[in-house]
Amino acid sequence: MSDSPAATPKVVVRSAVVADAKPIMTLVNELAMQQVMLPRSPASVIENIRDFIVAEVDGQLAGCGALAVTWTDIAEIRSLAVHPAMQKHGIGRTLVDALIQDARRLGVPRLFAFTYVPGFFAKVGFTQCQHEDLPHKVFNDCMHCPKFLACDEIAMTRVLDAKASPAKLFGKPQRAIPLPQRTPSFAPPTLEKPGKG
Ligand SMILES: CC(C)(COP(=O)(O)OP(=O)(O)OC[C@H]1O[C@@H](n2cnc3c(N)ncnc32)[C@H](O)[C@@H]1OP(=O)(O)O)[C@@H](O)C(=O)NCCC(=O)NCCS
């Protein structure tokens, strides 16, 4: 009998397709029931299936993760999950590397994640930051979260392109859509003095 450690599984990472939506939901929501990550609704997985990648071992879903572009200078790593039986085999890191590659392809210079496992994200190059350090836009989805007013997730961030600061990406701060000229279509009512008669 050999004492050699278990062989590293052969992992295939690919873009998700609609048939992956159900197994992704099952994996994420089973882990969410253990309070280690947030749940995803069927609609949020199916509508955002193009954000997802999956890791397969022997043709079975072993993990998943999503890259959600939030704005021109930032994207979120979301719903990163590895099947409990497959954890600590490098699959989480492989998924993050693939999401980073996709972020680079898209020209996204900075990533963030909200997580309960800062130690893992530190291992894959993220550093902890304050929620307030992230742009307001990233909190859009938080409004739909049951923990909105009591968020206990830790914010982590990783810069992919330090030269692409928001100022360089946007130039001077300006309105995305110019406001139309205000042309009142009615005259404001004039107050008449209490009348005689
Ligand atoms: C967090 C998670 C995705 C990590 O996946 P994984 O496949 O087990 O991670 P890896 O094997 O690729 O680990 C990469 C490194 O991180 C370390 N690591 C893994 N999980 C860790 C944890 N919970 N805390 C601290 N370090 C961790 C590993 O030891 C490894 O370190 P090394 O490179 O020095 O050997 C997985 O544990 C998981 O699905 N957890 C439940 C869901 C979750 O917490 N998702 C996080 C996003 S919200």
The ligand as an SDF file (V2000), in Angstrom:
LIG
                    3D

 48 50  0  0  0  0  0  0  0  0999 V2000
  -12.8520   29.8430   -0.0750 C   0  0  0  0  0  0  0  0  0  0  0  0
  -12.7860   28.7320   -1.1120 C   0  0  0  0  0  0  0  0  0  0  0  0
  -13.3860   29.2180   -2.4270 C   0  0  0  0  0  0  0  0  0  0  0  0
  -11.3130   28.3310   -1.3030 C   0  0  0  0  0  0  0  0  0  0  0  0
  -11.2490   27.3190   -2.2910 O   0  0  0  0  0  0  0  0  0  0  0  0
  -10.1320   26.1610   -2.2210 P   0  0  0  0  0  0  0  0  0  0  0  0
  -10.1690   25.4150   -3.4810 O   0  0  0  0  0  0  0  0  0  0  0  0
  -10.3050   25.4080   -0.9650 O   0  0  0  0  0  0  0  0  0  0  0  0
   -8.7940   27.0490   -2.0980 O   0  0  0  0  0  0  0  0  0  0  0  0
   -7.3430   26.6710   -2.6490 P   0  0  0  0  0  0  0  0  0  0  0  0
   -7.0790   25.2390   -2.3810 O   0  0  0  0  0  0  0  0  0  0  0  0
   -7.1800   27.1460   -4.0500 O   0  0  0  0  0  0  0  0  0  0  0  0
   -6.4330   27.5420   -1.6770 O   0  0  0  0  0  0  0  0  0  0  0  0
   -5.5140   28.5210   -2.1070 C   0  0  0  0  0  0  0  0  0  0  0  0
   -4.7420   28.9660   -0.8850 C   0  0  0  0  0  0  0  0  0  0  0  0
   -5.6530   29.5620    0.0590 O   0  0  0  0  0  0  0  0  0  0  0  0
   -5.6070   28.8520    1.3070 C   0  0  0  0  0  0  0  0  0  0  0  0
   -6.9710   28.7870    1.8330 N   0  0  0  0  0  0  0  0  0  0  0  0
   -8.0160   28.0810    1.3470 C   0  0  0  0  0  0  0  0  0  0  0  0
   -9.1160   28.2950    2.1020 N   0  0  0  0  0  0  0  0  0  0  0  0
   -8.7350   29.1280    3.0860 C   0  0  0  0  0  0  0  0  0  0  0  0
   -9.4260   29.7120    4.1710 C   0  0  0  0  0  0  0  0  0  0  0  0
  -10.7270   29.4630    4.4060 N   0  0  0  0  0  0  0  0  0  0  0  0
   -8.7530   30.5450    4.9790 N   0  0  0  0  0  0  0  0  0  0  0  0
   -7.4330   30.8210    4.7630 C   0  0  0  0  0  0  0  0  0  0  0  0
   -6.7170   30.2970    3.7240 N   0  0  0  0  0  0  0  0  0  0  0  0
   -7.3750   29.4630    2.9040 C   0  0  0  0  0  0  0  0  0  0  0  0
   -5.0720   27.4790    0.9630 C   0  0  0  0  0  0  0  0  0  0  0  0
   -4.4650   26.8680    2.0760 O   0  0  0  0  0  0  0  0  0  0  0  0
   -4.0750   27.8090   -0.1350 C   0  0  0  0  0  0  0  0  0  0  0  0
   -2.9020   28.3130    0.4320 O   0  0  0  0  0  0  0  0  0  0  0  0
   -1.4490   27.8980   -0.1700 P   0  0  0  0  0  0  0  0  0  0  0  0
   -1.4080   28.4670   -1.5580 O   0  0  0  0  0  0  0  0  0  0  0  0
   -0.4860   28.5280    0.7730 O   0  0  0  0  0  0  0  0  0  0  0  0
   -1.4220   26.4090   -0.1660 O   0  0  0  0  0  0  0  0  0  0  0  0
  -13.5520   27.4600   -0.6080 C   0  0  0  0  0  0  0  0  0  0  0  0
  -13.0280   27.0910    0.6470 O   0  0  0  0  0  0  0  0  0  0  0  0
  -15.0550   27.6740   -0.4800 C   0  0  0  0  0  0  0  0  0  0  0  0
  -15.8000   27.4330   -1.4290 O   0  0  0  0  0  0  0  0  0  0  0  0
  -15.5180   28.1100    0.7040 N   0  0  0  0  0  0  0  0  0  0  0  0
  -16.9370   28.2960    0.9340 C   0  0  0  0  0  0  0  0  0  0  0  0
  -17.4940   29.4740    0.1490 C   0  0  0  0  0  0  0  0  0  0  0  0
  -16.7050   30.7370    0.3810 C   0  0  0  0  0  0  0  0  0  0  0  0
  -16.2690   31.0380    1.4920 O   0  0  0  0  0  0  0  0  0  0  0  0
  -16.5150   31.5280   -0.6960 N   0  0  0  0  0  0  0  0  0  0  0  0
  -15.7010   32.7260   -0.6380 C   0  0  0  0  0  0  0  0  0  0  0  0
  -16.2090   33.7930   -1.5150 C   0  0  0  0  0  0  0  0  0  0  0  0
  -17.6150   34.6540   -0.9370 S   0  0  0  0  0  0  0  0  0  0  0  0
  1  2  1  0
  2  3  1  0
  2  4  1  0
  2 36  1  0
  4  5  1  0
  5  6  1  0
  6  7  2  0
  6  8  1  0
  6  9  1  0
  9 10  1  0
 10 11  2  0
 10 12  1  0
 10 13  1  0
 13 14  1  0
 14 15  1  0
 15 16  1  0
 15 30  1  0
 16 17  1  0
 17 18  1  0
 17 28  1  0
 18 19  1  0
 18 27  1  0
 19 20  2  0
 20 21  1  0
 21 22  1  0
 21 27  2  0
 22 23  1  0
 22 24  2  0
 24 25  1  0
 25 26  2  0
 26 27  1  0
 28 29  1  0
 28 30  1  0
 30 31  1  0
 31 32  1  0
 32 33  2  0
 32 34  1  0
 32 35  1  0
 36 37  1  0
 36 38  1  0
 38 39  2  0
 38 40  1  0
 40 41  1  0
 41 42  1  0
 42 43  1  0
 43 44  2  0
 43 45  1  0
 45 46  1  0
 46 47  1  0
 47 48  1  0
M  END
$$$$
